[in-house]
Structures are given as C-alpha cells and as structure tokens.
Amino acid sequence: MSKHTLTLSELLKYDDIVIQCHDNPDADALASGFALQWFFRKKGKDARFIYRGSKKIRKSNLVIMVNELGIPVNYEPDYAHKPELLITVDSQYGQRNITTTPAETVAVIDHHQVSDKLPHLSEVRSNMGSCSTIIWDMIRDEKEDISQDMNLQTALYYGLYSDTNRLAELSNPLDRDMIEALSIRESVVKLMNNSNISLAELEITGHAIIGYEYIESDKCMILQAEPCDPNILGVISDFSLETENVDVCVAYYVTPEEVKFSVRSCVREVHANELAGFIAENIGGGGGHMYKAGGVIHPEKLPGLGSEDPEAYVSRFVRERLHAYYDRYEIIYASTEEADITGMRRYGKIPVEMGTVKLTDMYPVGSLVDIRTMEGDIQVKIEEDTYLMIGIEGEVYPIDRKKMERTYKFLDHPYSHEFEYEPSIKLTQGGERKAVIPYAKAVISTGQSFIYARPVDKYIKVFTKWDEENYYAGEPGDYLAVREEDLSDIYRIQKDLFPRLYKEEPLK
C-alpha cells in the first residue's frame, strides 16, 4: 500500500483548477496531466490542462500521442489567469524547465529529485520511473477504475515507456505493477515508436558511434553524444553492444542542467542497473534492470568541475568511474566452488518469527514464476518441495523443504507483517499477480541450523546455487555465509540484518 504525503481527494475542495506540465513537454508530462484531468472530471471538476514556454509540441511521436489518444492539452504561452489551484506535474514549481504561473495555491506531483523547497501540497517520489506511475497509484488509492479508458491507459503506459528508455530503466516494483495492470492500444504505441527518431537524431547517433572510446581490459565501450532525446542514448548503446568483444556500453550527453547516460550489459557479471547506480552515486541517480539501465548526473554535484571544460571533465569522470567499478569486486561462484571456512566463526539462528509459503499452494508443480520484491524480480521453477522464505524486512529467497524443516518449525498462526513493498508472485508467462503474504505461515528457528560466516572487507558478488545467472552484491561489513552442512551453499547477509538473525556459537 502506498504511503502518501498527498491524496487526490485533498484537492477536491478547489473549483478553479489548472494542471500545468513543464515547457516542451515529453510523453510522461502529457500522460500525467491527462490522467490528473481525467480524475478531476470524474469528480465533476472542470480542470484545465496547459503547457507554456516558447515551443509548441512538434515532435512526431508526441503529436501522434496527443491526437490519437485525445489528450486535451492547450498550449498557453501567454497564460494570464491566476487559478485558485495550480498543480504542476512531472515538474516542480519555480524550476527552470517550467514557466511560472501565479496561483493562489500550488501543488506539485513529480518523480524527479527535489531541488528546492516544496509547497505543502506535494507528492514527490524520486524513486519512481515516471510521474505517470505516481498518478496511476494515486488514482488507484481513490478507488477510481480506469480500465474502461484505453486511451488513458495507453498514455500512462507510453509515459513510463518513454521516461524509462522503453522500459529498460525501470527501478521500482510499482512501475512494473502499473505495466501489468494496463490494457493498451498497441497499434498506437507502435505508431509512436516508429516516429520517434528524426533525421537530426539519426545524425547524432552516427556521430556518437564514430567517436567511440574502447576500454579493452574490461571490454567496455564509452560513447558521447550531442544533447538529444534520452531515448536516443538507448538506441546508441543498444546498437554498439552488438559489436564483437563489447560486453558493456555507456552512452551519455552533457548539458549545463544534466548529464544523462544509458548503460547496457550482455554479461552476468555486470548488472547494468548496479553500474548505473555506481556511476551516479551521491551525484544523481540511476536504475533499470540487469541488462539495460540509465541515469542522470547533476553537474553542480560533480567534485572539482570548476572552470574546466565540462565535456572533457565528464569524459574523464565516466572513464574513472568505470575503472573503479571493475576494480571494486571479488566474484564468487557457489556452484563451482566450496567455501574456505578458515577464519570464519560459527553462528546459530536467533528465534525470530518469519514467514514461509509452500509455492505449490499458489501454483502447480513445474510452474515458472516471477517473484517481485523491492530488490527486483527473481525467477523460480516450482518443484514439489519448493518453499519461499519471507525475511524480517520483506526480503525473500527460495528454500527446499528439507532445509526449511531442519531450520524452522511452524507456529500455529498465519504470518502477517507490513513491509514498504510486499512481495508478490505471478506466472512468468502471464496471469494475475498474487500477493505472497496471504499464503504465508509463521515459522521460527529451531535452533538447529548453523552457518559459518565472516564479515567481508571488500565488495563482493555472489552467484548462489539457487540462481547462477544473478548475483547478490555485498559491501564491506556484510557477511559471507555458508551452511555448515553444505559448504557450497554460499550467500551473503546484509550487515544490518546479521545481528538480528544470528548469534555466535562454539566451533565444533
């Protein structure tokens, strides 16, 4: 369930309402304003939707979006009316990308980083892939049903699709929830996609590829483009990744306002979303999934930029961050090695109530399912003895029946707990998503399960026996653990969770 600082019902006390998106709007801004206006009209409020600035929408895909989906947005460069309530969507009032419109009261709904003091009526979730997702969730919380409006659903989908580089940079499970909930006009989405690149952008793509930089030791390619639609960075990196001996691509552009970048990977040892987060750590933000990701860097947060040429500085900075990333990790493959327990201490499970789900209670044996968590989606094939453990912070991991029964005992009540985002599950090939908690039973440690563990002093990536394609990243202070009865069952435990789950025991 969403935790809001603002609900749409709070805004219904106003009658004279104007919705404004940023100047030169993109698909997410148009979809967000469209959805908000739809809500107000459902409630009998005649809200007006506008954008301002010096440029009218001319980009082909956006013109198609407005016309085909019937988005009632008005271009008002000289708007003079002072509304009772002004709501800025996909932008923040007073910022450089939105022309200031005076109003008696201002509200903000946005997904970008907060850059200044916000008005009291604000809903900003910087971890979302799009503003469309936020407004979809807020409408859902008001119990309004958009399922009969295909145009609105298509707009919301395309807003997220465009702002996450064709869904390559999804970073929040709620974004994925919205995608699954929407029914869209696929022919219109296809039409918009096929009108997405202009001839000028085609030239930008070519120039970037010609001027590539290649780091042979890491099989990594870096490409700088001229400022462009962020989706073009995805086109550049997607194409370049098809090159022989290129495992990772980073494409970026530099403007005074932002450094936007796209990351691609085709090897399991480098998750694109993790690399994107590493590049932008403390100076911006990044997200996505294993193979496709992206992010933004705020130039004012770059240390030492000073009077140096910004493009030369960013070029060196990206190269240095890539070298630092590759030098950072030790990689551990549990399926091909046994842990060296020299120097490890022995620990037993602390009796803490947790949850477990027998997955055959949810789906038949042999089903391939996707389990959604805050950390991302994991894929599991259900066997007769496959269980899912639910940890104290909502973390989930599969476990077989023998290990589960040896480690835990069932309590006589269902498991119930609230998390920031409750894990859910669905068939990989489609079907309704189900919440996991209603199927969970409470368990507690038997005190008969032991591990060897030690804190690590460097960054690690652990490929577990359960999942040989996806690693679990650990940082200094996290614990590398191995089950006492199976020295190939190697995994990592986060440092903040470890003392809450384990206590030291005497060595055998």
C-alpha positions in Angstrom: 0.0 0.0 0.0 1.3 3.4 -0.9 2.3 5.9 1.8 1.3 9.3 0.6 2.0 12.8 1.8 -0.8 14.0 -0.5 -4.0 12.4 -1.7 -6.0 13.5 -4.7 -9.2 13.8 -2.6 -7.4 16.6 -0.7 -7.5 18.7 -3.9 -11.3 18.3 -4.5 -12.1 21.3 -2.2 -10.9 23.6 -5.0 -13.0 24.5 -8.0 -10.8 26.7 -10.3 -8.1 24.2 -11.1 -5.3 24.4 -13.7 -2.9 21.5 -14.4 0.5 22.6 -15.9 3.3 20.3 -17.1 6.8 21.5 -17.9 7.7 23.5 -21.0 8.4 21.5 -24.2 6.5 18.5 -22.6 7.5 14.9 -23.1 5.3 11.8 -23.1 5.3 11.4 -19.3 4.3 15.0 -18.7 1.4 14.7 -21.2 0.2 11.4 -19.7 0.4 12.7 -16.2 -1.6 15.8 -16.9 -4.1 13.8 -18.9 -4.6 11.3 -16.1 -5.0 14.0 -13.4 -7.5 15.9 -15.6 -9.4 12.6 -16.1 -9.7 12.2 -12.3 -11.0 15.7 -11.7 -13.6 15.4 -14.5 -14.7 12.1 -12.9 -15.3 14.1 -9.7 -17.2 16.8 -11.5 -14.3 19.3 -11.6 -13.6 21.1 -14.9 -9.8 21.3 -14.6 -7.8 22.9 -17.4 -4.6 21.2 -18.7 -1.9 23.5 -20.2 1.8 23.8 -21.0 3.7 27.1 -21.7 7.2 28.1 -22.9 8.5 29.2 -26.2 7.9 25.9 -28.2 4.8 24.2 -29.2 4.8 20.4 -29.4 6.2 19.4 -32.8 8.0 16.0 -32.2 6.2 13.5 -34.3 5.5 10.8 -31.7 4.1 13.4 -29.3 1.8 14.9 -31.9 0.5 11.4 -32.6 0.1 10.8 -28.9 -2.0 14.0 -28.4 -4.1 13.4 -31.5 -4.6 9.6 -31.3 -5.3 9.5 -27.6 -7.4 12.7 -27.4 -5.3 14.5 -24.8 -7.0 17.8 -24.2 -3.8 19.9 -23.5 -3.6 23.5 -24.5 -0.5 25.5 -25.5 -0.8 28.7 -23.5 2.5 30.7 -23.8 0.8 33.9 -22.5 -1.5 32.4 -19.9 -2.6 35.3 -17.6 -5.3 33.8 -15.4 -4.5 33.3 -11.7 -6.2 30.0 -10.7 -7.4 29.0 -7.3 -5.2 25.9 -7.5 -2.3 25.2 -9.9 -0.9 21.6 -10.0 2.4 21.1 -11.7 3.0 17.6 -12.9 6.3 15.9 -13.9 8.0 19.2 -12.7 8.4 21.4 -9.6 7.0 24.9 -9.4 9.6 27.6 -9.8 12.2 25.5 -11.6 13.9 26.4 -14.9 12.0 23.9 -17.1 8.5 25.3 -16.3 7.2 28.8 -16.9 6.0 30.3 -13.7 2.2 30.7 -13.5 0.9 32.7 -10.5 -1.7 30.9 -8.4 -3.4 31.2 -5.1 -2.4 27.7 -4.1 0.2 25.4 -5.7 0.5 21.6 -5.6 3.3 19.5 -7.0 3.3 15.9 -8.3 6.6 14.8 -9.6 9.2 12.0 -9.7 12.4 14.0 -10.1 14.9 14.8 -7.3 13.7 17.6 -5.0 15.7 20.7 -5.9 14.1 23.3 -3.7 11.5 23.8 -1.0 8.2 22.2 -2.0 4.7 23.6 -1.3 2.7 21.9 1.4 0.5 20.1 -1.2 3.2 17.9 -2.7 3.7 14.3 -3.7 7.3 13.7 -5.0 8.6 10.1 -5.3 12.1 10.3 -6.7 12.4 6.5 -6.9 9.7 6.1 -9.5 10.4 5.6 -13.2 7.7 8.1 -14.2 5.2 10.7 -12.9 2.6 8.6 -14.7 3.1 5.8 -12.2 2.6 8.1 -9.3 -0.7 9.5 -10.6 -1.9 6.0 -11.6 -1.2 4.9 -8.0 -2.9 7.9 -6.5 -6.0 7.4 -8.7 -6.0 3.7 -7.6 -5.9 4.7 -4.0 -9.0 6.8 -4.6 -10.8 3.6 -5.9 -11.3 5.0 -9.3 -11.3 2.5 -12.2 -9.5 3.5 -15.4 -9.9 0.0 -17.0 -12.6 1.2 -19.5 -10.5 4.1 -20.9 -8.0 2.6 -23.3 -6.7 6.0 -24.4 -5.8 6.9 -20.8 -4.2 3.6 -20.1 -2.1 3.8 -23.3 -1.0 7.3 -22.4 0.2 6.2 -18.9 2.0 3.2 -20.4 3.7 5.4 -23.0 4.7 8.0 -20.3 6.5 5.3 -18.3 7.8 3.6 -21.5 9.4 6.8 -22.7 10.8 8.0 -19.4 12.5 4.7 -18.8 14.1 4.2 -22.2 11.5 1.8 -23.5 11.1 0.2 -20.0 14.9 -0.5 -19.9 15.4 1.6 -16.8 12.6 0.5 -14.5 13.8 0.9 -10.9 10.7 0.5 -8.8 8.3 -2.5 -8.5 5.3 -0.2 -8.6 6.3 0.8 -12.2 6.1 -2.9 -13.1 2.8 -3.2 -11.3 1.3 -0.5 -13.5 2.5 -2.0 -16.7 0.8 -5.3 -15.8 -2.4 -3.6 -14.8 -2.9 -1.6 -18.1 -4.6 -2.6 -21.3 -3.3 -0.5 -24.1 -3.8 0.3 -27.8 -0.7 -1.5 -29.1 -1.1 -0.1 -32.6 -0.9 3.4 -31.3 2.2 2.6 -29.3 3.8 1.1 -32.3 2.9 4.1 -34.4 4.5 6.4 -31.8 7.6 4.3 -31.6 8.1 4.3 -35.3 8.0 8.1 -35.3 10.5 8.6 -32.5 13.7 9.4 -34.3 14.2 12.5 -36.5 16.9 12.7 -39.2 18.8 15.1 -37.0 18.8 12.4 -34.2 19.9 9.8 -36.7 23.0 12.0 -37.4 23.6 12.3 -33.6 23.6 8.6 -33.4 26.1 8.2 -36.2 28.5 10.8 -34.8 28.5 9.2 -31.4 29.3 5.8 -32.7 32.1 7.1 -34.9 33.7 8.8 -31.9 33.6 5.8 -29.5 36.2 5.0 -26.8 37.1 1.4 -26.1 38.5 0.0 -22.8 40.0 -3.3 -23.9 40.7 -4.7 -20.5 37.1 -4.5 -19.5 35.5 -4.9 -22.9 33.7 -1.7 -22.3 32.7 1.0 -24.9 32.1 4.7 -24.0 30.2 6.9 -26.4 29.5 10.6 -26.1 26.5 12.1 -27.9 25.3 15.6 -28.5 22.3 16.6 -26.3 19.3 14.7 -27.6 16.1 12.9 -26.5 17.3 10.5 -23.8 15.8 7.6 -25.7 18.5 8.1 -28.4 21.1 7.2 -25.9 19.4 3.8 -25.6 19.5 3.4 -29.4 23.2 4.2 -29.5 24.1 1.8 -26.7 21.9 -1.0 -27.9 23.5 -0.8 -31.4 27.0 -0.6 -30.0 26.6 -3.6 -27.7 26.2 -5.8 -30.8 29.9 -5.2 -31.5 32.3 -8.1 -31.2 34.2 -8.1 -27.8 32.0 -5.4 -26.3 30.3 -6.6 -23.1 29.3 -3.2 -21.7 28.3 0.2 -23.2 27.9 3.6 -21.6 26.4 6.4 -23.8 25.9 9.9 -22.4 25.4 13.5 -23.2 26.4 16.7 -21.3 24.2 19.8 -20.9 24.5 22.6 -18.3 21.5 21.2 -16.5 22.3 17.4 -16.5 24.5 14.6 -17.7 22.2 11.9 -18.9 23.5 8.4 -19.6 22.5 4.9 -20.7 24.1 1.6 -19.7 23.9 -1.7 -21.4 25.4 -5.1 -20.4 25.3 -8.5 -22.0 27.3 -10.4 -19.3 26.0 -11.8 -16.0 29.0 -10.3 -14.0 27.8 -6.7 -14.7 24.3 -5.7 -13.9 23.5 -2.6 -15.8 21.3 -1.1 -13.0 24.1 -1.6 -10.5 26.7 0.0 -12.7 24.3 3.0 -13.4 23.8 3.5 -9.7 27.6 3.3 -9.1 28.3 5.9 -11.8 25.7 8.4 -10.3 26.3 7.6 -6.6 25.9 10.7 -4.5 25.7 13.0 -7.6 22.5 11.9 -9.2 20.5 8.7 -9.7 20.4 5.5 -11.7 18.3 2.5 -12.2 16.9 -0.2 -14.5 17.5 -3.9 -14.7 20.2 -6.4 -15.4 20.9 -5.7 -19.0 19.5 -2.2 -19.6 19.7 0.8 -17.3 20.4 4.5 -17.2 20.6 7.6 -15.0 21.4 11.2 -14.6 24.2 13.2 -13.0 23.7 16.7 -11.6 26.7 18.8 -12.8 26.6 21.0 -9.7 27.4 17.9 -7.6 30.4 16.9 -9.6 33.5 17.5 -7.4 36.1 19.7 -8.9 34.3 20.7 -12.1 35.2 24.3 -11.6 36.2 26.2 -14.7 37.3 23.1 -16.6 35.6 22.3 -19.9 32.5 20.3 -18.8 32.7 17.8 -21.6 36.3 16.9 -21.0 35.7 16.7 -17.3 32.7 14.4 -17.7 34.6 12.2 -20.2 37.4 11.7 -17.7 34.9 11.2 -14.8 32.9 8.5 -16.6 36.1 6.6 -17.6 37.4 6.8 -14.0 34.1 5.5 -12.6 34.2 2.6 -14.9 37.7 1.6 -13.9 36.7 2.0 -10.2 33.7 -0.3 -10.7 35.7 -3.1 -12.4 38.4 -2.9 -9.7 35.9 -3.0 -6.9 34.5 -6.5 -6.8 35.6 -10.1 -5.9 33.3 -12.6 -7.7 32.2 -15.8 -6.0 30.6 -18.7 -7.9 28.9 -21.0 -5.4 28.0 -23.7 -8.0 31.7 -24.3 -8.9 33.5 -23.9 -5.6 33.3 -24.7 -1.9 33.8 -22.0 0.7 37.1 -21.8 2.6 35.9 -21.6 6.2 39.3 -20.7 7.6 38.9 -17.7 9.8 35.1 -18.0 9.8 33.1 -18.2 13.0 30.1 -20.4 13.7 26.6 -18.9 14.2 23.2 -20.2 15.0 19.8 -18.8 14.0 18.2 -16.5 16.6 14.5 -17.4 17.2 12.8 -14.7 15.1 9.4 -15.1 13.6 9.4 -15.2 9.8 7.1 -16.3 7.1 7.1 -19.2 4.6 5.0 -20.1 1.7 4.8 -23.5 0.1 4.7 -22.4 -3.6 2.6 -25.4 -4.7 -0.2 -23.8 -2.6 -0.1 -20.9 -5.1 0.8 -22.6 -8.4 1.2 -26.2 -9.8 4.5 -28.1 -9.8 6.6 -27.2 -12.8 5.3 -23.6 -13.0 7.9 -20.9 -13.8 7.1 -17.8 -11.7 8.4 -14.3 -11.2 8.6 -13.1 -7.6 8.6 -9.3 -7.2 10.3 -7.6 -4.4 11.9 -4.2 -3.7 15.2 -5.6 -4.9 13.7 -6.6 -8.2 12.2 -9.7 -9.8 13.6 -13.2 -9.2 12.5 -16.3 -11.3 11.9 -19.7 -9.7 10.7 -23.0 -11.1 8.3 -24.6 -8.6 9.1 -28.1 -7.5 7.1 -30.2 -5.1 9.4 -29.2 -2.2 10.0 -25.5 -3.1 9.2 -23.0 -0.3 9.6 -19.3 -0.2 11.0 -17.6 3.0 10.0 -14.1 3.9 12.5 -12.3 6.0 12.2 -9.6 8.6 12.4 -6.8 6.2 10.4 -8.4 3.4 13.4 -10.0 1.7 12.5 -13.3 0.1 14.5 -16.3 -1.0 13.7 -19.9 -2.1 14.5 -22.9 0.1 13.8 -26.6 -0.3 11.6 -28.5 2.2 14.4 -30.4 3.9 16.4 -27.3 4.7 13.3 -25.4 5.7 12.1 -28.1 8.1 15.6 -28.5 9.5 15.9 -24.8 10.1 12.4 -23.7 11.1 9.4 -25.0 12.9 5.8 -24.0 12.1 3.8 -21.9 14.5 0.1 -22.2 14.9 -1.0 -19.0 13.2 -0.7 -17.3 9.8 2.2 -14.9 9.1 1.2 -11.3 9.0 3.5 -8.3 8.5 3.6 -5.0 6.7 6.5 -4.0 4.5 7.4 -1.0 2.4 6.5 -3.2 -0.6 5.0 -6.6 -0.1 6.5 -9.4 -2.2 4.2 -10.7 -4.9 4.2 -13.5 -7.5 2.9 -14.4 -10.9 3.4 -16.9 -13.7 6.2 -15.9 -16.0 4.0 -16.5 -19.0 1.2 -14.2 -17.7 -1.7 -14.3 -15.3 -2.9 -12.4 -12.3 -0.3 -11.2 -9.8 -0.8 -12.6 -6.3 0.3 -11.2 -3.0 2.5 -13.6 -1.1 1.6 -12.7 2.5 -2.0 -14.1 2.4 -0.5 -17.6 1.7 2.3 -17.4 4.3 2.5 -19.4 7.5 4.5 -18.2 10.5 7.7 -20.1 11.4 10.5 -19.7 13.9 14.1 -21.0 14.0 14.5 -24.5 15.5 17.9 -23.5 16.8 19.4 -26.5 14.9 20.7 -24.6 11.9 24.2 -23.4 11.8 26.4 -21.4 9.4 30.0 -20.3 9.2 30.3 -16.6 8.4 32.8 -13.7 8.4 32.4 -10.0 7.6 33.9 -9.1 4.2 36.4 -6.2 3.9 35.7 -5.6 0.2 32.8 -5.5 -2.3 31.7 -8.9 -3.5 29.3 -10.5 -6.0 27.9 -13.9 -5.1 26.3 -16.2 -7.6 24.3 -18.6 -5.4 23.4 -22.3 -6.0 19.8 -21.1 -6.4 20.5 -18.6 -9.1 23.6 -18.9 -11.3 22.6 -16.0 -13.6 22.0 -13.3 -11.0 24.5 -12.2 -8.3 23.8 -10.8 -4.9 26.1 -7.8 -4.3 27.7 -7.3 -0.9 29.7 -4.4 0.6 32.3 -4.1 3.3 30.8 -5.2 6.6 28.3 -7.5 5.0 28.7 -11.2 5.9 29.8 -14.0 3.6 28.0 -17.1 4.9 28.0 -20.8 4.2 25.7 -23.5 5.6 27.5 -25.9 8.0 26.2 -29.0 6.3 26.8 -27.8 2.7 30.0 -25.8 2.1 28.9 -25.0 -1.5 25.7 -23.2 -0.3 27.4 -19.8 -0.2 25.5 -16.5 0.1 25.7 -13.0 1.6 23.8 -11.5 4.5 23.5 -7.7 4.9 25.4 -6.3 7.8 22.3 -4.6 9.4 20.3 -7.9 9.3 23.0 -10.2 10.5 23.0 -9.4 14.3 19.2 -9.6 14.2 19.3 -13.1 12.8 22.3 -14.9 14.1 24.3 -15.4 17.4 27.8 -16.8 17.7 28.1 -20.5 18.7 31.1 -22.6 19.8 33.1 -24.1 17.0 32.7 -27.9 16.6 
